[in-house]
Amino acid sequence: MKHFKITLLFMLTLTTNSIFAQLDLNKSKLEIEKVGENIYLFVQQTNIANPSSIVYSSPELSILIDPGFKQMQPIIKDSISALSGGDIKFTMASHFHTDHAQAMEDYYNTTTILLSSSQYKSTTDMDIKNVMSSNDKYHLKLGNEELEIHSFPNASGHTGSDALFFFKRANVLVVGDYLFQDMYPIIDVKGGGSIEGYFKNIEYILSLANNNTKIIPGHTSFKDVKNRYISKAEYSLHIKTLKESMSEINSMKSKGLSIQEAIKQGLPEKFKYFNEGMKYVSQDKWITFIYNNM
């Protein structure tokens, strides 16, 4: 048995909540959307965050990607049973932020843990019964489906220990927090992430996708949207707009504006959409982050 320790990185809660807020099951629910044959998006709508979990569920076995919060696991397991899914055999995480991976330890001794190479390198000291990893990508055959677990080309991206999941037959890409739908992203520099690596890894994601790919965000939109996944074209536009916002911020910085002056001036109207309603990163915080890290 190898020894591992998965360090859960604390992620900022919603800007409308205290950073020390506790999950309240009375204010939480699980929303389920089918995104492919035997593949389901479970959105954990809680009072502190809305992380996505991905479930592959067949009568033979189930797979859980990003189990999320510990308190939500009974609901998740009951929902898998309601789908006539078999026992959870494999568990994995897109990264180790608390909202995505807090419940990983619940599955250490009952499932096989699949890790990307960067995740494998970052883990020590925790007993896990079964673990598998590979340097590039791991292939998992699931009946007619094939799941690829990818290591990113840049180890420093959203965090320093990310993974990407691709259901080949269903053409579903699970990208974790490389997509905050309709929002400015969180890039965890203190947790090993970087702006440059984040956007380079997104180029890798786009290289895997085609016009029919469903791209599943780590956090779905808080707005009333038709789907909780997006297309390659929509993702490309989302990233283009984010990069344009960064150019606007860098332009203010190059003109000698202080952070407070830049915040007061704000960004053009075209970026207002990212700053409306519930979100993790406000426009003011995005400006501050880009000022301090580019």
GIHU-V925671 format. One record per helix or strand. SS is the DSSP state (h for helix, s for strand). FROM is the first residue (numbers start at 1). TO is the last residue. If there is no record, write none. Layout:
ss=SS from=FROM to=TO
ss=SS from=FROM to=TO
//
This chain:
ss=s from=3 to=3
ss=s from=9 to=9
ss=h from=25 to=27
ss=s from=29 to=36
ss=s from=39 to=45
ss=s from=51 to=57
ss=s from=62 to=65
ss=h from=70 to=82
ss=s from=88 to=92
ss=s from=97 to=97
ss=h from=98 to=107
ss=s from=112 to=115
ss=h from=117 to=121
ss=s from=127 to=127
ss=s from=130 to=133
ss=s from=137 to=142
ss=s from=145 to=150
ss=s from=164 to=167
ss=s from=172 to=174
ss=h from=176 to=178
ss=s from=180 to=180
ss=h from=195 to=208
ss=s from=214 to=216
ss=s from=219 to=219
ss=s from=229 to=230
ss=h from=232 to=254
ss=h from=259 to=265
ss=h from=269 to=275
ss=h from=283 to=293
//
